[in-house]
Amino acid sequence: VGPITSGNYGHHLGGAVGLGYVPCRGESEADVLASSYEIEIAGERFAAEASLKPMYDPKAEKVRA
């Protein structure tokens, strides 16, 4: 459906995180979030979850030092 633009291990999430784009053709935000998505890696498909929120912590509330 769309390309994955980057990926890495999300230490806070305890798993892989991939960022990508899904083209919208007039669907509402609710429709985009309610749709099901999969990511194919080396021929195997994995369930994916869509989010419209930025992957950003502006108050640095989750920073651990």
Backbone as CSV, one residue per row, in Angstrom:
resi,resn,N_x,N_y,N_z,CA_x,CA_y,CA_z,C_x,C_y,C_z
1,VAL,0.832,-1.187,0.000,0.000,0.000,0.000,0.870,1.242,0.000
2,GLY,1.936,1.224,0.804,2.823,2.378,0.890,4.185,1.950,1.375
3,PRO,5.180,2.812,1.222,6.546,2.444,1.590,6.849,2.672,3.070
4,ILE,7.708,1.819,3.617,8.292,2.053,4.935,9.518,2.921,4.689
5,THR,9.606,4.048,5.383,10.709,4.972,5.143,11.863,4.784,6.112
6,SER,11.584,4.233,7.292,12.651,3.984,8.253,12.153,3.002,9.299
7,GLY,13.091,2.387,9.976,12.747,1.442,11.023,13.901,1.282,11.987
8,ASN,13.573,0.884,13.216,14.588,0.677,14.229,13.932,-0.029,15.402
9,TYR,14.723,-0.354,16.407,14.199,-0.958,17.619,13.727,0.153,18.542
10,GLY,12.508,0.055,19.035,11.968,1.037,19.977,12.164,0.536,21.397
11,HIS,13.186,1.018,22.076,13.507,0.527,23.417,12.353,0.742,24.393
12,HIS,11.709,1.871,24.329,10.589,2.139,25.235,9.419,1.201,24.948
13,LEU,9.219,0.870,23.678,8.123,-0.018,23.290,8.489,-1.487,23.422
14,GLY,9.781,-1.779,23.423,10.223,-3.160,23.524,10.025,-3.950,22.242
15,GLY,10.078,-3.277,21.112,9.901,-3.964,19.833,10.258,-3.066,18.669
16,ALA,10.066,-3.598,17.483,10.405,-2.865,16.269,9.414,-1.740,15.999
17,VAL,9.935,-0.652,15.449,9.122,0.497,15.057,9.473,0.830,13.618
18,GLY,8.467,0.958,12.778,8.690,1.355,11.392,7.823,2.554,11.064
19,LEU,8.387,3.489,10.337,7.639,4.668,9.918,7.436,4.604,8.419
20,GLY,6.236,4.903,7.988,5.951,4.844,6.562,4.741,5.677,6.212
21,TYR,4.356,5.577,4.973,3.240,6.365,4.449,2.189,5.454,3.835
22,VAL,0.936,5.796,4.079,-0.192,5.132,3.434,-0.976,6.230,2.722
23,PRO,-1.085,6.156,1.406,-1.814,7.207,0.694,-3.302,7.193,1.063
24,CYS,-3.842,8.360,1.342,-5.264,8.495,1.664,-5.987,9.060,0.455
25,ARG,-7.134,8.519,0.200,-7.934,8.958,-0.951,-9.273,9.497,-0.475
26,GLY,-9.231,10.412,0.475,-10.455,11.024,0.977,-11.058,10.323,2.182
27,GLU,-10.403,9.275,2.707,-10.930,8.588,3.885,-10.820,9.497,5.106
28,SER,-11.708,9.283,6.047,-11.654,10.041,7.295,-10.542,9.474,8.179
29,GLU,-10.142,10.248,9.186,-9.128,9.768,10.124,-9.596,8.478,10.789
30,ALA,-10.871,8.412,11.145,-11.415,7.214,11.788,-11.296,6.002,10.869
31,ASP,-11.551,6.179,9.571,-11.429,5.073,8.619,-9.986,4.602,8.503
32,VAL,-9.058,5.541,8.462,-7.637,5.183,8.356,-7.207,4.382,9.579
33,LEU,-7.601,4.827,10.764,-7.207,4.138,11.991,-7.918,2.802,12.161
34,ALA,-9.127,2.667,11.632,-9.894,1.426,11.772,-9.465,0.356,10.771
35,SER,-8.741,0.745,9.744,-8.298,-0.219,8.728,-7.228,-1.137,9.300
36,SER,-7.079,-2.306,8.703,-6.022,-3.223,9.143,-4.839,-3.105,8.190
37,TYR,-3.638,-3.246,8.748,-2.407,-3.098,7.987,-1.456,-4.235,8.314
38,GLU,-0.637,-4.577,7.348,0.417,-5.571,7.534,1.684,-5.059,6.878
39,ILE,2.820,-5.479,7.434,4.118,-5.160,6.855,4.766,-6.474,6.459
40,GLU,5.262,-6.537,5.237,5.922,-7.750,4.760,7.432,-7.588,4.885
41,ILE,8.042,-8.539,5.607,9.487,-8.553,5.798,9.986,-9.931,5.411
42,ALA,10.833,-9.986,4.401,11.423,-11.241,3.923,10.346,-12.286,3.649
43,GLY,9.249,-11.869,3.037,8.189,-12.783,2.650,7.209,-13.135,3.752
44,GLU,7.429,-12.650,4.968,6.524,-12.928,6.084,5.776,-11.647,6.446
45,ARG,4.475,-11.785,6.701,3.645,-10.617,7.018,3.439,-10.497,8.526
46,PHE,3.507,-9.249,8.990,3.324,-8.941,10.402,2.235,-7.884,10.537
47,ALA,1.395,-8.030,11.554,0.347,-7.038,11.801,0.987,-5.707,12.167
48,ALA,0.390,-4.621,11.705,0.895,-3.279,11.992,-0.244,-2.411,12.498
49,GLU,0.089,-1.414,13.270,-0.902,-0.498,13.832,-0.638,0.908,13.309
50,ALA,-1.672,1.544,12.818,-1.540,2.911,12.306,-1.702,3.919,13.436
51,SER,-1.017,5.037,13.302,-1.143,6.140,14.249,-1.040,7.448,13.486
52,LEU,-1.855,8.394,13.858,-1.781,9.724,13.258,-0.996,10.685,14.141
53,LYS,-0.589,10.213,15.310,0.172,11.053,16.228,1.646,11.047,15.825
54,PRO,2.327,12.164,16.013,3.762,12.180,15.717,4.518,11.346,16.744
55,MET,5.586,10.711,16.322,6.435,9.938,17.224,7.417,10.917,17.867
56,TYR,6.883,11.702,18.802,7.624,12.826,19.351,7.175,13.046,20.784
57,ASP,8.094,13.300,21.664,7.813,13.549,23.070,8.269,14.971,23.402
58,PRO,7.440,16.001,23.110,7.886,17.389,23.235,8.294,17.804,24.647
59,LYS,7.748,17.158,25.677,8.097,17.510,27.053,9.195,16.612,27.613
60,ALA,9.725,15.711,26.784,10.783,14.779,27.196,10.376,14.011,28.452
61,GLU,9.105,13.614,28.522,8.597,12.902,29.683,9.084,11.465,29.755
62,LYS,9.487,10.893,28.632,9.895,9.495,28.633,11.406,9.321,28.542
63,VAL,12.137,10.416,28.653,13.596,10.340,28.596,14.097,9.720,29.889
64,ARG,14.973,8.768,29.755,15.571,8.113,30.919,17.081,8.314,30.841
65,ALA,17.662,8.752,31.950,19.114,8.958,31.953,19.719,8.411,33.223
